[in-house]
């Protein structure tokens, strides 16, 4: 069997191919491709075909590590309509050529697939290695089924959180407004910086996130919900719509109002649920920050945010652990050791 790998140039054609897949996220979108292009990541979007029959996609880019050099990363891909070991073997051979041509030391696979016999067989056959990282890119996430009735979704919430929401809905001092333009970028900058400082984690630079938001705005994907107390902004949720999904991508609050114990996040969640239903979305993906099942109850940097997201209802969804294929064995061994140690020192687990 010889699969055909086509570079897809047209945005609309690409997005329509992605929307036909059983699982996808905005990390596969044309907006993310445009953002990656402008920021020097050298992205590729490739359709996989067999005798003109569409089989799946690869979205990948050439990343760079100061210590170890270039690598080929596939975020939420390759993703196939049907998983067959022979398909995966050919995909790897294609990506090995692409990686070697670009001087990469490894290839990383992260398909949006739950435990799967065919993919597992392929990983074993090709001696692919579990990536020495924690569950980044929402490979473990809380999903809310937006096809449910709105009152059923309210009942799905933890009882205590539902009561907090009901009190907020009756409080005339709090409100939420929804924007789909760049008018709230200053609010985003302020609260995002406060939140990352408070939580002690590293995110993309704010200016890069804003560049990504601009691409989302031009593709009609961007929404920012701002929560107010007496007309003063105190928190936000930034959401990205792509196909049938609404993803919570960024969130933050004013640390001063955290101390006043105004739980605006529950009202932001509820207005996001309503927004998703109005947009005709089928799923709200709270996009990561959830602790792996085998790490529940243990000390973990995401324990607080994970408990919060799970209290909102829905289901914890776990996709397969990312896998690496070394192209330069010695460099990869050094990378794997260093990254694994760094990840564990930060309190995360590479076992999920």
C-alpha positions in Angstrom: 0.0 0.0 0.0 1.3 3.5 -0.9 -0.5 6.3 0.8 -0.5 9.8 -0.7 0.5 12.8 1.4 -0.7 16.1 0.1 0.2 19.5 1.4 -3.1 21.4 1.8 -2.8 25.0 0.8 -6.4 26.2 1.0 -7.7 27.1 4.5 -11.3 26.2 3.9 -10.3 22.8 2.3 -8.1 22.0 5.3 -10.7 22.9 8.0 -13.4 20.9 6.2 -11.0 17.8 6.2 -10.4 18.3 9.9 -14.1 18.7 10.7 -14.7 15.3 9.2 -12.4 13.5 11.7 -13.9 11.8 14.8 -11.7 13.9 17.1 -10.1 17.3 16.6 -9.2 20.6 18.3 -8.4 24.1 17.4 -4.7 23.2 17.5 -5.3 21.7 14.1 -7.0 24.8 12.7 -6.0 27.1 9.9 -5.8 29.9 12.4 -3.1 28.0 14.4 -1.3 27.3 11.0 -1.3 31.0 10.2 -0.1 31.9 13.6 2.7 29.2 13.4 3.8 30.5 10.0 4.1 34.1 11.2 6.2 33.0 14.2 8.8 31.0 12.4 7.7 27.5 13.4 7.7 26.1 9.8 4.3 24.3 10.0 3.0 21.6 7.7 -0.6 20.6 7.1 -0.8 17.4 5.3 -3.8 15.4 4.1 -3.5 11.6 3.9 -5.2 9.8 1.1 -5.4 6.3 -0.5 -6.7 6.3 -4.0 -8.3 9.7 -3.4 -10.1 8.4 -0.3 -9.4 10.7 2.6 -7.8 8.9 5.6 -6.6 11.6 8.0 -4.4 14.5 8.6 -0.9 15.5 9.9 -0.4 18.9 11.5 3.2 19.4 12.5 5.9 22.0 12.8 9.6 22.3 13.2 10.3 23.4 16.8 13.7 24.4 18.3 15.4 23.7 21.6 18.3 25.8 22.6 20.0 22.8 24.1 19.2 20.0 21.7 18.3 21.6 18.3 15.3 21.0 16.0 12.5 18.5 16.5 9.3 17.7 14.6 6.2 18.0 16.7 2.7 16.8 15.8 0.2 18.4 18.2 -3.1 16.5 18.3 -2.0 14.5 15.3 -1.5 12.4 13.2 -5.3 11.7 13.4 -7.0 9.1 11.2 -10.5 8.2 10.2 -9.6 4.5 10.7 -6.6 3.3 12.7 -4.6 0.5 10.9 -1.0 -0.4 11.7 0.0 -0.3 8.0 -1.3 3.3 7.8 0.7 4.3 10.8 3.9 2.6 9.5 3.7 4.6 6.3 3.0 7.9 8.2 6.1 7.4 10.3 8.2 6.7 7.2 6.9 9.9 5.7 7.7 11.9 8.8 11.1 10.4 9.2 12.0 11.9 5.8 10.5 15.2 6.8 12.3 15.2 10.1 15.7 14.2 8.6 15.4 16.8 5.8 15.0 19.5 8.5 17.8 18.2 10.7 15.5 17.2 13.6 16.7 15.0 16.5 13.2 13.5 17.1 9.6 13.2 16.0 6.7 13.5 18.5 3.3 11.9 17.9 0.3 13.1 19.9 -2.9 11.8 18.2 -6.2 12.6 19.8 -7.0 9.0 20.4 -7.9 7.1 23.5 -6.3 3.8 24.3 -6.3 2.0 20.9 -5.1 -1.5 20.1 -3.8 -0.6 16.6 -1.9 2.5 17.6 -0.4 0.6 20.6 0.7 -2.2 18.3 2.3 0.4 16.0 4.1 2.1 18.9 5.5 -1.2 20.1 6.5 -2.3 16.6 8.4 0.9 16.0 9.9 1.0 19.5 8.5 4.5 20.1 9.1 6.0 23.5 6.7 7.6 25.9 7.5 11.3 25.8 9.2 12.5 29.1 6.6 15.2 29.6 3.4 15.7 31.6 0.0 15.8 30.0 0.3 19.1 28.2 -2.0 20.3 25.3 -5.2 19.0 27.0 -4.3 15.3 26.5 -6.2 14.9 29.8 -9.2 17.2 29.9 -12.7 17.8 31.3 -15.4 17.7 28.6 -18.9 19.1 29.0 -21.6 17.6 26.7 -23.4 20.7 25.3 -26.0 18.6 23.6 -27.6 18.1 27.1 -30.4 20.3 28.3 -29.2 23.4 30.1 -30.9 22.4 33.4 -29.3 18.9 33.2 -25.9 20.6 32.8 -26.6 22.6 35.9 -27.5 19.4 37.8 -24.3 17.8 36.7 -22.3 20.3 38.7 -21.0 19.5 42.1 -23.8 20.5 44.6 -21.7 23.1 46.4 -20.6 24.7 43.2 -24.1 24.7 41.9 -25.2 26.6 45.0 -22.4 29.1 44.5 -23.5 29.6 40.9 -27.2 30.1 41.9 -26.1 32.8 44.4 -24.1 34.5 41.7 -27.0 34.5 39.3 -29.1 36.3 41.9 -26.4 38.9 42.8 -27.0 42.1 40.9 -23.4 43.3 41.6 -21.9 40.7 39.3 -22.3 40.3 35.5 -20.6 38.9 32.4 -20.2 40.4 29.0 -19.0 38.6 25.9 -16.7 40.1 23.2 -15.4 38.7 20.0 -12.9 41.5 19.1 -9.7 42.9 20.4 -11.3 45.5 22.8 -10.4 43.5 25.9 -6.8 42.7 25.2 -5.6 45.1 28.1 -7.9 43.2 30.5 -6.5 39.9 29.3 -2.9 41.1 29.6 -3.4 42.4 33.2 -5.2 39.4 34.6 -3.1 36.8 32.7 0.1 38.2 34.1 -1.4 38.3 37.6 -2.6 34.7 37.4 0.6 33.3 36.1 2.5 35.1 38.8 0.1 33.9 41.5 0.2 30.3 40.3 3.9 30.3 39.5 3.7 28.7 36.0 5.2 29.7 32.7 3.0 30.3 29.7 3.6 31.7 26.3 4.6 35.4 26.3 1.4 37.6 26.4 2.3 39.3 23.1 2.5 35.9 21.4 -0.9 34.9 22.8 -2.4 38.2 21.5 -0.9 37.4 18.1 -2.7 34.1 18.2 -5.9 35.7 19.3 -5.7 38.1 16.2 -5.7 35.1 13.9 -8.6 33.6 15.8 -10.6 36.8 15.5 -10.0 37.0 11.7 -11.2 33.4 11.5 -14.4 34.1 13.7 -13.2 31.7 16.4 -12.4 34.1 19.3 -14.6 34.9 22.3 -13.6 36.5 25.6 -16.0 36.5 28.5 -15.3 39.2 31.1 -16.8 39.1 34.6 -17.6 42.3 36.4 -18.2 43.3 40.0 -20.1 46.7 40.1 -18.9 47.4 36.5 -15.2 46.6 37.4 -13.7 43.7 35.5 -12.5 41.0 37.8 -11.9 37.9 35.7 -12.1 36.5 32.2 -12.4 33.3 30.2 -11.1 33.2 26.7 -12.7 30.6 24.5 -11.9 29.4 21.0 -14.6 27.9 18.8 -13.6 25.4 16.1 -16.1 23.2 14.4 -18.4 21.5 16.9 -16.1 22.3 19.8 -15.7 25.3 22.1 -12.4 25.2 24.0 -11.5 27.2 27.1 -8.0 28.3 26.2 -7.0 31.0 28.7 -8.5 32.2 32.0 -7.5 34.7 34.7 -8.7 36.8 37.5 -7.8 39.9 39.4 -5.9 38.8 42.5 -7.4 41.5 44.7 -10.9 40.2 44.1 -9.7 36.6 44.8 -9.2 37.8 48.3 -12.8 39.1 48.5 -14.0 35.6 47.7 -16.1 36.6 44.7 -16.3 33.3 42.8 -16.7 34.9 39.3 -15.3 31.7 37.6 -18.5 29.8 38.2 -20.5 32.5 36.5 -18.0 32.7 33.7 -18.3 28.9 33.3 -22.1 29.1 33.1 -22.1 31.9 30.5 -19.6 29.9 28.5 -22.0 26.9 28.6 -24.8 29.1 27.3 -22.5 30.6 24.6 -21.5 27.2 23.4 -25.1 26.1 23.1 -26.1 29.3 21.3 -23.2 28.7 18.8 -24.4 25.2 18.2 -21.3 23.5 19.7 -21.6 20.0 20.9 -18.7 20.0 23.3 -17.1 22.4 25.8 -13.5 21.3 26.3 -12.0 22.9 29.5 -8.7 22.2 27.8 -6.3 20.5 30.3 -5.2 21.4 33.7 -6.6 18.1 35.0 -4.6 15.6 37.1 -4.0 12.1 35.7 -6.3 9.4 37.2 -3.4 7.6 38.9 -2.3 10.9 40.5 -5.6 12.0 42.1 -5.1 12.8 45.8 -1.3 13.2 45.4 0.6 16.5 45.5 0.4 18.0 42.0 0.7 21.6 40.7 -2.7 21.2 39.0 -4.6 19.7 41.9 -6.6 22.9 42.6 -7.5 23.8 39.0 -8.2 20.1 38.3 -10.6 19.8 41.2 -12.3 23.0 40.1 -12.8 21.8 36.5 -14.1 18.4 37.6 -16.6 20.0 40.0 -18.3 21.7 36.9 -19.6 18.3 35.7 -18.9 16.5 32.5 -16.3 13.7 32.0 -12.6 13.4 32.3 -11.2 12.3 28.9 -7.7 10.9 28.7 -5.9 10.5 25.3 -2.9 8.4 24.7 0.5 9.5 26.1 2.6 11.3 23.5 5.2 9.1 21.9 8.7 10.0 20.5 10.7 8.5 17.7 14.4 9.4 18.1 16.2 10.4 14.8 19.5 11.1 16.6 19.8 8.6 19.4 22.5 10.2 21.5 20.9 13.7 21.4 17.5 12.2 22.2 18.9 10.3 25.3 20.3 13.5 26.7 17.1 15.4 26.0 14.9 12.6 27.5 17.0 12.5 30.7 17.1 16.3 31.2 13.4 16.8 30.4 12.2 14.0 32.6 14.2 15.3 35.6 13.0 18.8 35.0 9.4 17.7 34.8 9.5 15.7 38.0 11.3 18.4 39.9 8.4 20.7 39.1 6.0 18.2 40.7 4.4 16.8 37.6 4.3 13.2 36.5 5.4 11.7 33.2 3.3 8.6 34.0 -0.3 8.9 32.6 
